Amino acid sequence: MYVHWEKELELGNNLIDTQHRIFVLLCRKLDIAIKTKQSERTVWRVMLELKKFTEFHFHSEENLMYEMNYPEVDEHALIHADLLMQMDMMLAKIGHHKEFPDDLLYFLNKWLIAHVVKDDMKISRYALHAEQRPLGEDLYSLYLPLYEPAKDR
């Protein structure tokens, strides 16, 4: 079973929480593409979408850490760089049919939970008391309303 969004993964920062939700959504999209036996090209494009979004998210998260003067930003950036390197290696193996898209999905789901709970939670705790606030933080509620499931229609 692959990860689904759960409240326990929320950090309390709308920007990062929204991006984490999109990451989970893209993992589910890949899962659906695999399970519905979409073409190899379609599955490959979804994997690239996931990789590109991951790069964007890491850059965004690192910017947030710099904006708040988070003391462990360099260490956290190394964790991000390591994941991107692992993703690149897995994509290369998948491209040569030495691994399968399911392997990437399993890896990313496992990694996401461990990373959010262990590493990103540190950023969240720091942010609660950080003197320097993220740029545009007061705009989050205008542009990033957290998803609320539709009520019965």
N, C-alpha and C positions, 0 to 999 in steps of 0.2 A: 504494500500500500504506500502511496506517495503522499507527501505532505499536503495538507490543506491549511488554509489560513485559520489560525486560532488566536484568541485574545492573548494567550501567553507569549506570543511572539511580538506583541506590541511594545514599543520602547517609550511611547509618550511624545515622540516628535513626529508631527504630521507628515513632514517631508520624507523622512526615512521610512516611517510606517507605510506610507502610500507606495513608495518604491519597493519595499519588501513585498507588499501585496501584489504588485505588478510582476515581480520575480516569480512568485508562487503561481500567478495566473499563467505566465509563460511556460513554467514547468508543466502545468496541467495541459496547456495547449500542445506541448510536445508529447505528453502521455496520450492525448486523444489522437494525435497524428499517427503515433505508433500503433495504437490499438485498433484504429479504423483502417490500418494498412494503406495509408496515403503513399504516394509515390516517393521514391528515394529522394528526388529533388525537393519535394514539399517538406519532408522531414528534415533534410539538410538546411533548407531555408529557415525553418523554425529554430533549429539549433543555432544558426548564425544570429538570428534575432535575439535569442537568449544570451548569447555571448556579447553582442553589442550592447544590450541593455545592462548586462553585468558590468561592462567597462564604464558605461555612463553612471551607473549607480555608485560604483566605487569612487569615481572622480567626485561625484556630488557629496558622498559621505566624507571623503577626505577634505573637501572644501569646508564642510560644516565643522570638522574638527579644527582646521586652521582658524576659522572665524571665531571659535570659542577659546582658542589657545589651549586646546587639549594636549596635555603633556606627552601622551604616548602615540601621537599621530604618526610618527615615522615607523614605529613598530607595527601599528595597525596597517599602514600602507604596504608593508612587507608581506603581511598576511594576504592582502588583496592581490599583490603581484604574484604570490605563490599560487593562489587559486587560478588566476588567469593563465599562468604557465601550465598548470595541470589541465585546464580546459583545452588549451591549444594542443597539448599532447594527445588528449583523448579525441579531439576532433580529427587530428591527423591519423590516428589509428582507425577511427571510424571511416574516414575517407579511403583508407587502404583495406577496409573490411577485416581488420584485426580486432576490432571491438564493435559494439552495437550501440545504437542510440539509447537503448534501455540502460546501458552501463553508465552513460553520461547522466541520464535522469536520476538513477539511483545515487550516484556520487553527489550530484548537486543538491538533492533533497536532504541527504545525510549531512552534507556540509552546511547547508543553510541553517538547519536547526542548531547545530553545534556552534556555528559562528554567531548567530543572533543571541543565543542564550549566554554564551561565554564572553565573546569579545564586544559585540555591539551594546550589550547591557552595561558595560563599563562606561561607554560614551554617554549613555542615557543617564546614569547616576551622576556623572560629572556635570552634564548639562543642567541638571536641576539647580545647581548652585554656582554655575559659571558666571563670573562678573561680566565677561564679554559675551554678548548675545549673537546668535547667527544673523547674518544679513537678511533683511526682509522677513524675519520671524513673525512679525505682526500681520503679514499678508497670508500666512499659511491657511488660516481659517477661510479666507475668501476664495482661494484657488485650490485648496486641497481638502475639501470636505471628505471625511472618511466615509467609505461605502456603508450604506445601510441597506439591508435587503428589502426589496419591495414587499409591502404588506399585501395580503390577499386582495386581489382586484375584483 
